[in-house]
Amino acid sequence: MTVVPRVVLSAPSSGHGTGALSLGLLAALADRGLDVAGFKIGPDQVDAAYLGLAARRPGRILDPRLVGPERIAPLFAHGAAGTGFALVQGTMGLYDSISGRPEAESTAAVATALRSPVVLVVDVAAMGQSVAALVHGFRSYDEQLWLGGVILNRVASPRHEAMLREALDDVGVPVYGALRRHELPPVLPARRHGTVPVVQRDGEAERAVRRLGEAVAATVDLDRLLALARSAPALTVEPWSPEPAGGPPAGERPVVALAGGPGGSYSHPETAELLRAAGAEVVPVDPLRDEALPAGTRALVVGGGLPEAYADRLSANRRLCIAVAELARTGRPVIAEGAGLLWLARELDGLPMCGVLDAIGASRDGVVIGYREATARTDSVVAPAGSTVVGHKQHAAVLTPRAGERAAWSWEGGAPEGFVWRGVHASQLVPHWAAYPEIAARLVAAAVAPAEAPA
């Protein structure tokens, strides 16, 4: 049984300010000395990273499509263990689902699974008394949902605020705060930087989160919000654990280099936890700054949070590119997800990369985005041939060819994708390892095996 004070922050649709408010709430409560945790519904590693920056502990995603609805509450209990408050940031509108499965994958479904109150953030810049009808409709739509109250964003004036509060009081909906139009400024680094500002502990990102925390502390009734969070009942689930049945294996602990920096990795936090539980010594390596792999590296993992926008810096780090190519050439396991695939290519937009894969990357207009249910085409360090995973893709750049002689994945409606070569598995598909803990075990087993003789 897990007792964690918690709220889910959602909105009628995207664009109401849920992201900035989530960061501000976590930062404001952390400044009070409270241990807090942040979660993001959906596959967005960037939002999760910033939630982690605000909470001062790893931010995590809760994605029913990637990990299965049955793992949502256990993963939450694991990530929120020992905290005094947990915030779950919703995605899109409260009842929306990208995949058309709102009964299992919407923010409302996650809130119900977590038995958590929902606080609705409403942009009221062009709204008056109609806010009551809007919120009442969201509260009445699903009788299983616990709508605990609202926070008003982009309020025009004290008179406007009084009007809104009176209308909501008539339908019995508490208001936990009201922010003026200028009080949640767009202060975060540009989104094209991805998770890098967090991973690098960038001063601009830290100042932005602190500013949002100050704004929220001045406008939101944190004590009332905490009281609502503390009214959430205990979760009667066992927390997820990265530990394999029977405990961690004995014997050699191979060094697994995990791409990241001082502020975390480009992988989901559970990836490092699973690798350690499988017997690895996990050591960070910064693809943008480090010129060598950690001493004794036997395997490399590059997670899907590495953004494509840093191709010039990845290319400029020639010494590390050479070291990665040599690691792959000797048959050591290398798993590259998302932009990690592009880093292993011969070149990207004319810039030389690691040259592990005989492929050329090129950026294009538009973004490929969505979930894929993929079948492994080739036995690899990630999965045996014929096994299936659900992953997420989000990229602008593409490779030519799209797949190697031994492709990584195929899925319905698409050509084979990705590369399997010696110990390398490279693909723009990003699965969540918590749903497939065997990936960590396979990687560690391959890391302790004798190296393949170079051709």
N, C-alpha and C positions, 0 to 999 in steps of 0.2 A: 504494500500500500504506500502511495506517495502523496505527501501533503505539500503542495506548492501553491502559494497565492499566485493567481494568473488572470490575465485578460487577453482577449483577442481583439485587435484593433482592425476595423474594417471600414467600408464606405459604400455608398450607393453605386459607385463606379470608380474607375481610375480617375486620377486628377484632383481628388479632394484634399490631398495633403497628408495621407496616411503615413507615407514613408518618413517625411520630415518629423511628424509628430511622434512616430515610434522611436526615432533616434533621440528626440528631445526628452521623451519620458524616461527612457533608459538612462540617459546621461544625467538627468535631474535627480533621479532616485539613487544612482551610483554616487553622485556628489553628496548625498545625505549619509553615505556610508553603508547603504544597503547592498547586499550581494544580489545581483540581478542577472538575468539571462535573456537573450533575444533569439527569436525564431522567425523564419520567413516561410510562408506557405508558397509552394511552387518551386521551380528549379533555379530561381535567381540567386546565384552565388554572390553577385555584387551587393545586393541588398543585405544578404546574410552577413557578409564581411563587415559592412558598416554597422549593422546591429551588434556584432561582436566588438567593434571598436568602442561603441557607446557603452556597452555592458562591461567591458574589460575582461571578457572571457569569450571563447569561441562562439560566433554566431552560427546557427545551424538551419538547414532547410527541413521543412516537413512537407513532403510531396507524396500524396497518396498514389500517384501514377508511378513514380519511380521506386518507391519502397513498399507499396501495398498498404491499403487502409489499415490492416491489422497491426502494422508496425508504428503507426503515428503516435499513439499514446505511449508505448514503451520507449521510443526514441526521445519523445518530449521528457519523460521522467528521467531518462539517463542524462540528457543535456541540462536539465534544470535542477539536478540533485544538489541539495545543500543551499539553495538560494532562497531569498526572502521575497522574490517577485520575479515572475516570468511574463514577458510580453511576446505575443504571437502576432506578427504583421500579416494581414491578409493580402490577397491578390485580386485585382480587378474589383468587381462588385461583390457584395456579400454572398449572393446566390449564383455567381457566374462560374463557369468551368470552360477552359479552352477546348477540352476534348468532348464536351457535350455530356459529361457525366456528373452533373451537379450534386446528385444524391450521395456521391462518394468522394468527389474531388474538389468541391467548392470550399470556400472559407467557412461557410455555414456548416458543412459536413465535418470539417476539422474541429470547429468549435464544439459541435455536439459530441464528437468522439472524445474530446478533452474535458467535457463537462464544464466548459468555461463560459463565463459571461462575456458578452460582446459589447464593445463600446464603438458606436458608429460615428465616424468623422464626417461631417457634412459641410461642404462649401456652400455658404449661404449668401455669397456676394450678390446674387440676383434673386433672392428669395425672402419672403416675409412669413406670414402665418401659415403658408402652405408647407412649411417645414414640419408642422405637426402631422399633416396628412401623410407626408412622405415617410416619416419615422414610424408612424402608427402602422402604415402598410407593411414596412419591413418587419416590424414586430409581430404582426398578425399572420404573415405569410406562412410561417412554419412554427407550429405550436411546440415543437421540441427545442427551438432556439431560445436562448436566454439573452434577451437584449437588455443590458444593464443600464444603458444611458447613452448620451451623445457628448461629443466635443464639437463646438461650432468653430468653423474656420472662415477667415476673410469677412469678419463682421465689420460693417461700415462705420458704426458710431455707437455711443452709449444708448441712444434711443432705439436703434436697430436691435441691439442686444436685448434690451428690455422687452421689446415686442416678441422676439423669438423665444425668450425664456417663458413669457406668459403663455404663448401658444403651446409650448411643450409641457408646461405645467398642467394645462387643461387636459392633456391626454396621459398624464402621470409618468412622463419620461424625465429622469434626472439629467441635468446639464452639469458636466464636470469641468468645463472650461470654455472660454471664448477668446479667440485670437483675432486681432485686427488684421487688415489686409497686408500690412508690411511686416508682421511679426514672425513669419516663417519664410525668410528670404532664401533664394536659391544659392546657398553658400557651398554646397558640396563640389568637389572637383568634377570636371566633365565626365560623363558616363563612359566615354570612349577609353578612359584610363582603366576601366574595369576595377578589379580588386587590388591593383598595384599600389594605390595610395595607402591602403590599409596594410597590405603585406609589407610595404617599405616603411611603415610608421611615419608617413609624410606629415609634416607640421601643418600644412594647409587643411588636411582632412581632420586632424585632431582639433584644430581651432574651429572648424565648421561645426563639428559635433558638439563642442563645448558651447558655441553660440546658440545652437538649437536647444540645448539643455537649459540655458539661462532664460530663453524665451518661454519655454514651457513652464519652468518653475515659477515664472511671474504671472502666468495666465491660467494655469490648470490647478484645480484643488487636488493636490497630490494625496492628502490624507483621506479624502472621501474616495478617491480612486483606489487607494490601497485597501480601504475597508471593503470595497466591492470585490477586489481580487482575493481578499482573505475569506470571503464568504463562499468561494468555490469549494466544492466537496473534495474529499480525498479521491485519488485515482486508484482504483483497485486493479492495477496491472503491475507486473514485474518490469522494472526498468530493463531496457535493452542492454545487452552486454557484449563487448567485443571478444570476450574470452571464449575459446573453443571448448567443446565438451571435453572434460578430463583435464582442463587447465592447459597452460602454455607448454609447448614441447621443450624437452631438455636438449642440451647440446649447443652447438655453435650458434651464435647470434650474428648473422651476417649484417653488414652495414648496407642499409637501403637509403639512397639519397632521395629526398622528397623535395621537389621544386617548390620554393617559397622564399621567405625572408624573415626578418625579426618579428614581424607581426602576424605570422601564420603561413600557411601553405596555399597553393592554388588548387588543392583538393578539398573535398568535404572533410571536416574534422574527424569523422569516423574512420577515414582511410588510415591516418596515422595510428589511431587506436587499434584498428584491426591488424595492422602490420606489427605493432609491438606485441600484441597478444599472440600473434602467429610465430613470434620468436625473433623478430628483426630488431636491430638497433637502428632507429630512424634518425637520420641526420639531415638537416636542411641544406639545400644548395640553391643559391640565388642565380638564376639564368641571366640576370641583367648585370650582376656585379662580380660574382665569383669567377675566377679564371681557372679553377680546377675543381674536380669532383672531390668530395671528402675522402680522406685517406682510407684505403681499404674498401672502397665502394664495390659492392657485388651486384647491385641492381639500382635502377633509376625509375622513378615515377614522376610524370609531369601531369598534373591535374588540369581539369577543364577550365579553371578560373584564370589561366594565363591569357591575357587579351592579345588579339591580333595587332593592335595599334602599336606594339613595341617591336615590330619587325626590325627596325633599324638598329636598336640596341642589342637585340638578340644576335643579329648578324655581326655587329662590331665586336662581340665577345668571341674572337676567333679561337683563343686558347681553350675555352670551355667547349666550343663546337668540336674541336679536334679531339678533346678528351671523351666527349659523348660518342663520337664516331668510333673511337677505338674501343670503348666499352661494348658497343653494339657489335663490332667486327669480331670480337672474341666470343660472341654468343651469350654474353651476360643478358639477363632479362631487362628489358626496357619497355615500360608502358607509357604511351603518350596519348593523352586525350585532348580533344578540342584543338586549340592552336598549337599544342605540343606536336601534333602531326605535322604542321607546317614547319615547325622548327627543325624537324628531322629531314625535311626535304632537301633537294639539291639547291633550290633557291626559291625566294618569294618576292615577287614584284621586282625581279632583277637583282635582289640582294642575296649573296651567298649565305646558306644556312649550314646545317651540320653535314649534309650530304650522305646521310645514312640510307635514304630512300631515293631511288631513281625516279624522281617526280619533280615537277615544277609547279609552284603555287602562284596564283594571280588573284588579286582583289577584284571584286565586281560590285556593281551597284546592287543595292538590295541585300536583304539578309535571309538566309535559310534558317527557319526556326520551327521547332516542333518535336514531339515525342516520336520515337520509333520502337516498334517491337522487332528486335533483330535476332537473326539466327546465325550462330557462328559457322563460318564456311570452312574453317581450318582449325585443327588442333593448335592451341597456343598457350602462352602463360596465363592468359585471361580465362579461357573456357575451352572445353572439348568441342570438337566439331558436332554440330547438330543441336547444341544447347541454345536456349533463348534467354535474352535479357531485354528489359525496357530501359532505354536511355533517352537523353535529350540532346538535340543539336541546335547550335546557334552560331552561325558563322557567315561572313561575307566572302572570304577567300575560298577558292576551290583548287584542287590539285589535278594535274594532268600527268599521267592517267589517274582516274578516280580510285583505282584499286591496283594492287600488285598481282603478280602471278599467283600468289596465295592470298586471297582476299580475307579481310577480317570478318565482315558481316554482309548479310543481305537482308532485305525486308520487302514486303509486298509493295509493288508499284515502283520499285527503285532498282537500279543496277547495283551489283556488288560494290562494296566500299571498304576502304582501309587496307592496311598492309600487315602481313605477317612475314617476317624474315629472320631466320635464326631465332634469337630470343626476343625479338622486337614485336610488339603489338601496338600499332599506331592507327588511330581512327578519330574522326571528329565527333563520334558518338560518345556521350558522357553518361555512364551508368552511375548509380549510387551504390557504393560498395557495401553499405549496411544491408542491402537486399541480397547481396551475393558475397558473403564473407569468404567463400571458397577462393575468390580471386587473391586475397592476401595470402592464404595458405599455399596456393600454387606458386605465387611469386617467391615466397620465402624458400620453398622447396627447390625451386630452380636456382635461387641464389646460392644455396649451399652445395649444389651439384658441381662436379668438375667443369671447368670452362671448356667450351668447344674450341678445337684447334683452328686458328685462322686459315682461311683458304688462300 
